[in-house]
């Protein structure tokens, strides 16, 4: 979840790099080593790099927008499974689905822990698999279409978790990142050695362009990892609030159901 002040973290993270560029620029100017001249070719390279960065942002933004739906989809499937358990308990006037409901609560917590890298993906999948034992036990107590609904939600959970795993572990166009980083490094280096009069203007443009390019590189890397909870430097995290709220709601409903 992004805190109100988090939008400035990338800017603060970028500033030390810009300060280094300015210090190097002043040193190069002081020793009269500005050996490059500003030309249309340089501006064309800057434009090309900005275009590439824009392309990378558009690609990572698609995955990020899809990632925003994943916690609510998981919470919805878990709640649907729990609802079926509550219905079964009420239909038979006894707590025959209570062990199943406790499994769903544990599964909800395991999913949250997996996002925070406190639980392995295999453990979560194993917990999903053990629900089959409950489905088998329910076959004697309920119509077949009830089991079908449960299996559909179980399958949806597997698909959504698999998609989250792929998004978290796969970078969008790693070679594209490499090209953007190389171009940014070359452009910032060129800014240090370009002669531009008056000197204060060269300082301004060196600071502005380097800040913009370095900031966007950090932004793309951050955007490409929407599930980087607890990882240093990650800002644009997808909110897990639906899962957290769903866990509290499920815990409360189970407590009421067991003491009804």
N, C-alpha and C positions, 0 to 999 in steps of 0.2 A: 504494500500500500504506500502510495506516495504522500509524504508529509508536506505541509504548506511550504516549508523552507527548502524542500528537496530540489525544486526547480532551479535553484541557484548552485547546486552542488557541482554540476558539470562545469559551470563557468569558473567556480573557485578552483576546480581541479585543473582547468586549462591555463589559468593565470600564471602559474610558475613557469610553464613552457614559454609563454609570451614574454615574460620578464627575461628569461635566458636569451631569447631572440634579440630583445632590445639591448641587452648588455653586449652581446656579440656584435650587434650592429654598430654600437658606439665605439667599440674597440677597433673594428675594421675601419671605421671612419677616422678614428684618431691616428691610426698608423697608415692611413691613405692606401688601403688595400681594396677599395671599391673598384673592381676591375670590369664589372658588367654594366651595360647601358640598358635602359628601359626601351623595349621595342614592342611592336604589335605581336610578335611571336610569343613573348612572355604572357601577354594578356590572353592570347588564344589558349595557351596551356592552362592558365587559371580557369578559364571558362570550361575547358574540357574536363578538368578535375571536378569542378562544381557539378557539371552534368553527370559525371560518373557517381559522385556522392549522392545526387538526387535519385539516380537509378537504384542504388543500393538501399536508400531509405524507403523507397516505394516498395521494394521487395520485402524488406524486413517488416514493414508496417502491416502487410497482409497477414503474416504469421502472428504478429502481435495482436491484431484485432481478433483473429481466430482464438488466440490464447486467452483473451478476456472472457470468452464464453465457456471455457473448459471448467473452471471451478463451479459455476452455477449449474452446468450440465451434470457434473459429478454429484453435486448436492441434490439435484432433482432426482437422479436415478436412485441414490441411497434412500431418499425420503419415500420414493415410490415403493421400494422393497419393504421399508418399514411399515408403510400403510397397509400393505397386503398382510403383514404379520399381525397388525392391530385388528384388521378385519377378521382374520382367522380366529383370534382370541375371543372376539365378541360373538362370532357365529357359534362357537362351541361352549361358550360360558365358562371357559377355563383357560389357563395360561399355557396352552400347548405350543404356542409360538414364541414363548419368552426366551428360550435359548437362541433362537434365530434372531430375535431383536437385539440381544446382547452382542451377537456376532456382527450385526450391521453397525452397531455403535463402535465396536472395536475396529471395524473396517474403515469407518469414517475417520477415526483418529489415526489409523495407519496411513491413510491417503494424505492427511495433513502432514504427518511425520515424513512421508516420502518426499513431499515437496520441499521440506526443510532438510532433506538428506540425512534424516535420523533413522530412516527405515529403508530397506532395500526394495527394489521393484519386484523381485522374486517373492518376497514375503507377502506383499500386497496381493500378487497373483495367486499365491497359495491360499490366502484367506478367501479370495473369491471362489476358488475351486472347492473349498470345504463347504460352501453353501449348497453344493449338490446333495450332500447328505441330508440336509434339511428339506430340500425339494422332494427327495425320495420319501422321507417320513410323512410329508404333507399329502402325498398321492392317495393315502388311505382315508384322508379326512376331507378332501376337497375335490371339486371337478377338475378335469384336465386343463381347461382354459385358464384356471388360476395358476397352474404350474407354468403354462406357456408365457403368461405375463411376467412371472418371476424370471424365467430364462431370458426373456427379451431385455429386461433391465440389467441382468447380469452381463449379457453380451454387450449392451451399450456401455456399461462401465469399463469393460475390457477395451473396447474401441477408443473410448475417450482417454483412458490412461495411456494407451499405446501412442495416441497422437501427441499427448503432452510429453511423453518420453522422447519421441522423435524431435519435437520442437526444441526441447531443452538440450539435447545432445548433438544437434546438427546445426552448423553455421550456414547462413545463406551466402553462397558464392564466395568461398574462402579466397579464391584467386582474385576475385574482384576487390576484396579488402586489401590484398597485397598490392595490387596496382594503385589503389587509392592512397595507401600509406606511402608507397614509393614516390608517387607524384607529389604528395603533400610535403614529404621530406625535401625533395629537390626544389620545390617552389619556395619553401621557407629558407632553405640554404641560399637560393638565388636572391631572395629579398635582402639577405644580410650583405651580399656583395654587389648589389645594384647601386649605381650612383644616381642620386636624384637630388636636384636642387629646388628649393632650399632644403637643408638637412632635416629640419623639424618635420617637413612633409614626408620625407622618406621614413622617419621614425613612426609617424602616424600610420602610414600605409603598411609598413612592415608589421606593426602591432595589430592593426585591424584585420589584414588578410590572414596572418598566421593564426590569430585567435579564431577566426571563422573556420578555417580549414581544420585545425586541430580539434576544435570543439565538435565539429560534425563527425570526425572520425570516432571520437569518444562516444558520441550520441548513437551512432550506428551500432557500435559494439554493445552498448548498453541495451538498445532496443532489440538486438538479436538474442538476448537472454532474458525473456520475461519471467522465467522461473528461477531466478538467481537469489533466492531468499537467504539472507545472512551473509552473502558474499560481499566482500569489501568492494566498494565502488559502484555497485549496481543500484540504480535509482528507479528506473521505470519497471517496477515489478507489478505483475498482475495481482489484483487483490484476491486473497483467499477468504474474504468475509463470508461469501455464501456457504462455504464448507464449515467455517467456524461457527456461524450462527445456526447452521443446520445441525451441527453436533450438539450444541446446547439445547436446541429445541427437541431433538430426538432423545437426549438424556432425560429431559423433563417429562416428556410423554411416556417414556418407558417407566419412569418412577411412578407416575400416576397410574399407568396401566397395571403395574404389578401390585399396587395397593388398592386397586379399585374393588 
